[in-house]
Amino acid sequence: MVKIRLSRFGSAHNPHYRIVVTDSRRPRDGGYIENLGHYDPRKTSENYVKVNTERADYWLAQGAQPTATAKRVLKSQGVKFA
């Protein structure tokens, strides 16, 4: 199953996440199919979240299932869910 989820990067105590499309059997920080954007939960800069909404819509139309956190981030950027 294809999932849209967060992949952690950044240093210790400074998390940053990539919003990625990946196979659900892959490890959290393993390889991914496509990078849709990034998210900084600490909001250390003014552009702490950026998402390519066109590609997110495409992957959702193809049947990709977002995790709860990824769905919340995508919804905040205006991505529509069926």
Secondary structure, DSSP 8 states (H G I E B T S, - for coil): -EEEEEEEESSTT--EEEEEEEETTS-TTS--SEEEEEE-TT--STT-EEE-HHHHHHHHHTT-EE-HHHHHHHHHTT----
